[in-house]
Amino acid sequence: MNGSKLELFAKNGVLVPRDVSPFQTFSGKGMTFQLQSYDWNGCACVSHLTMRAFLGLMKMDTLICTPYAKDMPLLSYDFISAMGRRTLMVESYDTLTEPVDLSTMLEVKEKYRNLKDKATKPAWYDSLKLPPTVGKVGDRTRLSALATEMITAYLDLFVSARDIDRTIKTARTNTYVEGLINDGPTFRVVSKMIGTESAQTLFRHFLFGTK
């Protein structure tokens, strides 16, 4: 796992690898992606996607946790390094059927409030973002510490999370996933590389595990 945030999931349960062929490695337009996907603790799909571009001058590390048997938010982590600028996004999305106490995650957000916020443009999924969501730029060490603490606080919530029927949970999650397929910048980039149908399969089956 080479020090990725995926190790946090391994320390908090069992990661069972899923077959991701033919998407284990794919490339185009100067970018190379590598994908891993796991079932975590029999309650969530966890995917890890890395990207390198411009001879390594741009790198992206993405981790997605999509709960399917626990009533927990979907979590998305992105760390991007480009031309010396480092950006972190840890986003919690409302795929809940009932409210969840996210105060421990909010405490982490408050702890790192002095880190510079990442400028963002309005997007359709803003309405689904939960309060613990953060977007920051700055020093790699502090950004990494923020991400580790936020993800750890998130994982701790699974201990007391409500069990939920997978069909009901997936229906909630589909609002976000299908929205990305219809209007998501990453989906547009990937679909130009591997085609729309393959990109849909990648998102639904491997990145989010909704089908």
C-alpha positions, 0 to 999 in steps of 0.5 A: 500500500506504500503509505497510502491512506488505504492503510487506515482501512487495513488497520480497521478491518479486512480488505478483500481484493476485487478483480478490477480487470480490465481497468487495473491500468489504463492510460490516455491523453498523457495520463496513466491510471492504476486502480485497486478495489476492495470489499471492506469488512463486508459493508463497503466498497473501497477503491484506490485510484492513482494517476500520473501525468506530465512525466510525474509532474502531476500526481493524484491519489484518490480513495473512495469508501462507498458503504453498502451495509452500514448507514454511513456517508460516502467518503472521497479523498483526493490528494493532488500534487501539480507543479509544486502545488499540493491540494487535499479534498476529503469530502463526505456525501449524504447517502444517508437514510437517517442522520449520523452524528459527525461531530468528531469529523467536524472537530478535525475540520476545526483543528485545521481551519487555518490551512488555506481553503481550496477555491472551488466552482459551484457544482451540482453535488454541492447540495450533497456535501456534508459539513465535515467536507474539507478542501485545502492547499498547503504543506504536504505534512499538514495536509496528510495529517488532516486527511489521516485524522479525518479518515480515522474519525470517519472509520471510528463511526462504523463501530456504532453505525446502523445496519441497512439493507443493501438495496435501500443503501444503493438506491441512495448512493446512486443519486450521487454516482449516476449524477457523476456519470451524467455531469462529472468532470472526472467521468468526462476525462475518463470517458474520453480515454476509454469510451463512455460505456467502459467508463460507466462500468468503471464507475458503477462496478469498480469505483463505487460498487453500486452494480 
